[in-house]
Structure formats: C-alpha cells, structure tokens
Amino acid sequence: MQFSILVESDQDKYETIMIESKIREGVFHKVVKDLESGKAVSCSCKCWSKGNKPCVGMRTIGYE
C-alpha cells in the first residue's frame, strides 16, 4: 500500500514575525501573521499553544 501526501505551500499567505517578550528578556514570540488580513493567527508561546489565548505579541500585530 502506498500513500501520497499533498502539502500546499502557504509561504505566500503567511509571515512569521519575531517579537521580543516584554516579561522575559531574550525570549521571542514567533507570531504567524496572515498577509491577506494583516492579523495574527498563531504564536509559539505558551499562552497560545496551551490556552488558545492571544498573547501581547499577537495583540501588538492585531488579532480577531
């Protein structure tokens, strides 16, 4: 049995922006921004990945 996986490239739809944490020096948030809407869609931080809550970095860019 063979499987094929189709992966659509989203490089032209999203941009990753590094924003320094205001709480912890030297720690950066990797915020993913939707280029079409200009809003943040996700972040690498614990607030977003564990609690699905927008962090300061996401709110800086704009979040719906």
PEKAFEN-V664513 format. One line per field, one symbol per residue. burial: I if it has 24 or more other C-alpha atoms within 12 Angstrom, else O. Layout:
burial=???
This chain:
burial=OOOOOOOOOOOOOOOIIOIOOOOOOOOOIIIIIIOOOOIIIIIIIOOIOOOOOIIIIIOOIOOO
